[in-house]
Amino acid sequence: MELDFEKGGGLLPAIVQDRGSGEVLMLGYMNRTALDATLETGRTTFFSRSRNQLWVKGESSGHTLEVREVLVDCDADTILVRVEPRGPGVCHEGYRSCFYRTLAADGAVTETQPRSFDPAVVYGSQGAPAPRGQAAGRGAA
């Protein structure tokens, strides 16, 4: 099967799901090199759009994601990575999942999960590298 990297400008959205609970943990992007590394090593590797480089989930935090299965959608332009998380959380903000807030019809945003770790302890005073569109100190784990 040929994956359609061109549709996304050389990147595939990679939805990361906890294999045990079914919870969606995060969304990242993979280029061909990141996907190959993920499949070869069993550790999730992404392409950072802000830093223009590969990064392995957990390289800063130690909170790794062990790959158990990779699924391809019907258009071959998105993948679902089923993982076993190792560590208290995936989100650089200190939550188990990056999807820790709900958005109501009136636009109100509510946090729906408690923090599972203290980002200042994990990343130090500088925090994690910043993803696209965010200030330094608030980046990907």
Phi, psi and omega per residue, in radians:
M1 nan 2.363 3.112
E2 -1.731 2.102 3.100
L3 -1.394 2.544 -3.071
D4 -1.646 1.367 3.095
F5 -1.236 -0.468 -3.057
E6 -1.158 -0.598 -3.127
K7 -0.998 -0.617 -3.123
G8 -1.798 0.447 3.115
G9 1.159 0.585 3.128
G10 1.670 0.021 -3.108
L11 -2.177 2.550 2.999
L12 -1.929 2.336 2.956
P13 -1.119 2.376 3.136
A14 -2.147 1.824 3.100
I15 -1.425 2.270 -3.122
V16 -1.907 2.198 -3.060
Q17 -2.200 2.402 3.032
D18 -1.199 2.092 -3.085
R19 -1.106 -0.609 -3.089
G20 -1.315 -0.836 -3.041
S21 -1.658 -0.369 -3.060
G22 1.471 -0.053 -3.128
E23 -1.169 2.373 3.026
V24 -1.364 2.197 -3.050
L25 -1.704 -0.667 -3.098
M26 -2.936 2.991 2.994
L27 -2.226 2.241 3.051
G28 -2.299 -3.073 3.126
Y29 -2.219 2.476 3.115
M30 -2.213 2.314 2.915
N31 -1.600 -3.116 -3.091
R32 -1.031 -0.731 -3.122
T33 -1.115 -0.741 3.126
A34 -1.139 -0.735 3.124
L35 -1.128 -0.777 3.116
D36 -1.043 -0.759 3.131
A37 -1.120 -0.707 3.105
T38 -1.047 -0.820 -3.118
L39 -1.188 -0.637 -3.109
E40 -1.301 -0.675 -3.022
T41 -1.734 -0.381 -3.066
G42 1.364 0.162 3.080
R43 -2.039 2.366 -3.069
T44 -1.159 2.186 3.116
T45 -2.137 2.308 -3.095
F46 -2.139 2.915 2.998
F47 -1.833 2.115 3.112
S48 -1.420 2.056 3.124
R49 -1.249 -0.527 -3.122
S50 -1.368 -0.628 -3.117
R51 -1.722 -0.153 3.133
N52 0.982 0.807 -3.141
Q53 -2.721 2.878 3.091
L54 -1.337 2.636 2.996
W55 -2.569 2.520 3.135
V56 -1.748 2.227 3.140
K57 -1.029 2.191 3.137
G58 1.732 -0.052 -3.109
E59 -1.138 -0.478 3.080
S60 -1.687 -0.736 -3.000
S61 -1.595 -0.444 -2.997
G62 1.464 -0.045 -3.142
H63 -1.560 1.531 -3.030
T64 -1.549 2.884 3.093
L65 -2.177 1.928 -3.134
E66 -1.522 2.092 -3.059
V67 -1.280 2.283 3.086
R68 -1.989 -0.449 -3.109
E69 -2.869 2.506 3.053
V70 -2.173 2.166 3.124
L71 -1.956 2.637 -3.140
V72 -2.018 2.380 3.137
D73 -1.317 3.039 -3.033
C74 -1.125 -0.447 3.121
D75 -1.630 -0.050 -3.132
A76 1.040 0.561 3.135
D77 -2.193 0.142 3.083
T78 -2.565 2.515 3.077
I79 -2.139 2.694 3.055
L80 -2.028 2.126 -3.118
V81 -1.881 1.974 3.103
R82 -1.605 2.218 -2.975
V83 -2.294 2.896 2.883
E84 -1.939 1.917 -3.141
P85 -1.212 2.458 3.059
R86 -2.102 1.786 -3.095
G87 2.301 2.989 -3.039
P88 -1.348 -0.286 -3.103
G89 -2.948 2.854 -3.123
V90 -1.815 -0.608 -3.018
C91 -1.331 2.369 3.113
H92 -1.153 -0.221 3.100
E93 -1.503 -0.072 3.073
G94 1.815 0.272 -3.103
Y95 -1.915 2.758 3.105
R96 -1.056 -0.718 -3.124
S97 -2.170 2.622 3.028
C98 -1.210 -0.275 -3.134
F99 -1.757 1.246 -3.068
Y100 -1.862 0.125 -3.132
R101 -2.224 2.605 3.031
T102 -1.940 2.587 3.111
L103 -1.964 2.053 -3.134
A104 -1.481 2.882 -3.139
A105 -1.025 -0.534 -3.136
D106 -1.473 0.039 3.112
G107 1.620 -0.083 3.133
A108 -1.217 2.421 3.119
V109 -1.966 2.299 -3.116
T110 -2.235 2.311 3.028
E111 -1.273 2.299 -3.070
T112 -2.025 -0.014 3.109
Q113 -2.277 2.562 3.001
P114 -1.384 2.740 3.033
R115 -1.107 2.465 3.127
S116 -1.842 -0.182 3.031
F117 -2.773 2.833 -3.132
D118 -1.645 1.957 -3.108
P119 -1.058 -0.538 3.138
A120 -1.140 -0.605 3.112
V121 -1.267 -0.747 -3.078
V122 -1.249 -0.761 -3.028
Y123 -1.815 -0.163 -3.090
G124 1.399 -2.994 -3.052
S125 -1.191 -0.430 -3.119
Q126 -1.413 -0.374 -3.105
G127 1.318 -3.094 3.138
A128 -1.429 2.819 3.087
P129 -1.012 2.472 -3.056
A130 -1.363 2.279 2.984
P131 -1.301 2.982 -3.118
R132 -0.916 2.309 3.031
G133 1.435 0.133 3.133
Q134 -2.161 2.745 3.119
A135 -1.257 2.728 3.105
A136 -1.005 2.607 3.141
G137 1.589 0.019 -3.121
R138 -2.293 0.880 -2.995
G139 -1.845 -2.975 -3.060
A140 -1.278 2.501 -3.119
A141 -1.479 nan nan
